[in-house]
């Protein structure tokens, strides 16, 4: 069975929306650092810098990579409601937001969300 990103996105819609809502509450548009984080995440989505590498249905784990200055690996475990990134930034990073937005685009508008 192949990797169907649209199906994975739709099946995990609640997790994706909830996580983006968390980020929306945590990040502030008045903060230049937060604004830059969102701008770079949206840029990664538009430039198709997110690679969906594999999905393990049994554990509901998605493995992705964001081609950035340095490639970052992002793992989403939908069953445990967790997301992690290999970049050095602590907490929320642009790579995590980019992957969630790349999934979100299958059922929502990235441009509307980023506004």
Beta strands, then each sheet from edge to edge (+ up, - down):
strand 1: 50-56
strand 2: 61-66
strand 3: 72-77
strand 4: 82-85
sheet 1: 1+ 2- 3+ 4-
end
